[in-house]
């Protein structure tokens, strides 16, 4: 029986997880071709920060080496960006002219960094932080220059700042919001995080709006100017203010896009032969940027590509568990609360621990943990279950060991 042809555009974590899952379910169903815009095999993008910090090397973060593709009979085109999808003749074409026919097409094109809409973004020394090439450029610049400004106080920006600091640079983090990681932390946890990072030598400029990146005499970036007219020196500027789904190829092919490539619960686009997963996809109005939802999508997508047809992706409840420069953080649900909610808090300045649980109608609806995240999974289960916590309210802040699941397997 002649094999069908599956083409995957994108060699990142989401696309390759689909292929991995598919090979477990139906290893002989497809001839598989993969196009990757980068000249590297599949790697763990999350571990770019340890590479920047000098704690790991690029070979350490490779997930599937070249031998893996070869052993599974996968045709791999590295360093080739696909520029055209012909949906009528079912072929894709790369910018160098390479073509591949498909019976099923998987789009895993990821996302692009959001750029600042200010003068100077194209100056030498201004970088984004998304891939191996960016990381290598930052490492090279850190060996040559001394001062850096990181614009963006989210997770990626803080990891970049920490890595550059460990490489000997003088680093200032500029952030538009009033506190760091405002999407994952409340003000109290963010203040604790900032204080900890300041002890490591990082500097911060919060509630600051960048107006211009200023060139020096050499033509390289030399300073950041703010809307209030103030400036700070910078021989390198890293812009890490967010990501945007990479939908250009899909839009050009006439696929329906709306803040991502719109997909159904089976991860199919409006063309049923074409699937999309990962950061490029918009499912029920949401484009996810975290790993866990991407892997959930991949499992469903592989199920349908394997012609089993029983999987549905219905969305993901999000919890964020992070380690920022060695500090454990966790947040989930509505951790900010409101007029109709109650807070249970625990603050231990000596142990550098802060916990906040948000209760509404005797149910846990959100929480943020700083410094001690051992009970994050327990709180997330309570949040997802929607059960009443009225009977364990007094001991809830102390975690699972004091709760109704004490002594049961599965404690995080």
Beta strands, then each sheet from edge to edge (+ up, - down):
strand 1: 4-9
strand 2: 30-36
strand 3: 42-43
strand 4: 62-64
strand 5: 75-78
strand 6: 82-86
strand 7: 91-94
strand 8: 99-101
strand 9: 104-107
strand 10: 111-113
strand 11: 126-128
strand 12: 147-151
strand 13: 170-175
strand 14: 203-206
strand 15: 210-215
strand 16: 221-226
strand 17: 231-233
strand 18: 236-239
strand 19: 243-245
strand 20: 261-263
strand 21: 274-276
strand 22: 281-283
strand 23: 319-324
strand 24: 327-333
strand 25: 342-348
strand 26: 353-360
strand 27: 363-370
sheet 1: 5+ 2+ 1+ 9+ 21+
sheet 2: 3+ 4-
sheet 3: 6+ 7- 8+
sheet 4: 10+ 19-
sheet 5: 11+ 18+ 12+ 13+ 14+
sheet 6: 15+ 16- 17+
sheet 7: 20+ 22+
sheet 8: 23+ 24- 27+ 26- 25+
end
